[in-house]
Every structure is written in structure tokens, then in C-alpha cells.
Amino acid sequence: MMATHDPMLAATAAALEVTFDGRHYRFRQFRYDAAADALCYARLQHDRPGFRPDPAFCPQWLPPWQPDMEQLTQMRVLGISMQGGRFGFGPYRYDRLEDAVAFATQMHIRAGPAAEPD
């Protein structure tokens, strides 16, 4: 999912009404993890007879979202990883850091305090 600022990709996406919000590629009401998937579907729709451009479309291409230092510290303390724009805690994967933090916090509370060494 990691998107770098590629002006050609952003220009192609804008022509097809695809945006990138820093996490996901979007075409109308659809959300994609991969730019190629969003662009492919947008091309298919544009090629359909009777396709009408969205008059309210506004091009947007934001930089990829990255956690700040406070969030990175919280992730490290709770044992949350980040890979491909998703957050992991144990076998679970989350799209939003807030969800991973909530679950990891609950698991840490349930586990109780760590046993102190003798």
C-alpha cells in the first residue's frame, strides 16, 4: 500500500477520478489498498457506455500516513506492529491504529501486571 509521491500516477489517477487519502485509494464509493486495483476499476467504469464524470470530483493525493513519535512509542509499549499500512497485534490486523490500541490495551489489562523477577 505504501504510495510515494509519483506525479504521473497522481495525474493518471486524477484523470480517472481516483484519489489517495494517505491510506487508501478511492474511486467514488469504493476503497482499495492498491493503486492498480483502483485505476483498473476506474478505467472499466470510464469505458462503459453512458459513463458520466462526477462533477463534484476534487483531485486529492496525500502523502502516505505515518504514525507520529507518540503513536510509535504507544505501539512499541503495546507490542503493535505496522506493515503495509496495517497494524498488527498478535494474529489480528487492523486498518486503524486506534482499533489496534484499544484491543491491545484490553489484552494487557486482562493479562494483569507482569510477574516481577525474584
N, C-alpha and C positions, 0 to 999 in steps of 0.2 A: 504494500500500500504506500510505501514511502514515495512521495512525489517531490521531485526537485523542481525548481522554477525553470521550466522549459518554455520559452516564448512561443515556439512553433506549436507545441502541444496545447498551450493555453489558447492560441489563436484558432487552431482547428476546433478545439472544444467550444469556444465561444460561437463559432460559425454554426455548430450543431446544437447550440443551446445546452451545453454541458458545463457545469460549474464544479469547482473543488472548494470545499469549505474548511480545508485543513485536515480533515479526516476522511471524508467520503466524496466520491464523485457523484453528481446528481444530474439526472435528466428528468425534468418535470417532477412527478411524484415518486420516482424511483431512485434508489440509493445503491451505489456499487462500491466495492472495495478496490476494484481495478479499473484504471482509466480505459483500458482496451474494451472492457465489457460495456461501460457506459457509452463510449464512442460507437461501438458496433450497434448497440440497440438504437442509439440516436440516428445513425445513418439509415438503419432499416425503416425507422419511422419517417424520416425525411423523404425517403424514396417512395413511400406509399402514395398512391393517387389520393388527392384531396387533403394532403397534409397541410396544416396551417401553422405558420410560425406563431409563437406565443408573443403577443405584443407587449406583455409585461416583463419579458425576459431581460435580465440585467446580468451581464457577464461578471463572474467573480472567480478569482483564482488566488486563494490564500496560501501562505506558506504552510508546510506540514506542522501540525500541532506537536509540541514537545512539552513535557512537564517542566515546571519551574523547580528551583532548588528546594523549596519547601515540600513540594509534592514528591520529588526524588528522595528526600530524606524520609518522608512518610512511607513511601514504597519500600525503601530499604528496611526500615524498622518492622514493617508488617510482612515482609517476605513476598512482595508483589513484584512481578517481572513485567517487562514491556517488550513485545516483539511484534513487528509488523503493524504497529498502531493499536494493538490489543493488549489488554492487561491480563496477567495470569496470577492465580493464587492456587497452588496445588494443581489439581486436574481441571480447574474451572477457568474459563476465558470470559472476558468482559469487554464490551465496546467502550464503556465509560469508566474512568478511574474511580469516580465516586461509588460505583457499584462494587468494584473490587475492594475498595477501602472498607465499605460497610460490611461486606461478608467477612473479610479478613479480621476486622475488629471483633465481630461476633465470635469467630472461631478462637481468637486469642482470649476473649473473656471466658468462653466455655472451658478452655483448656486450663484456666487458672494460672496463678503465678508459677514461674519456672522453679523447679526444685533447686535449693541452694546447695552448692558442693560442700562436703564435710571438711 
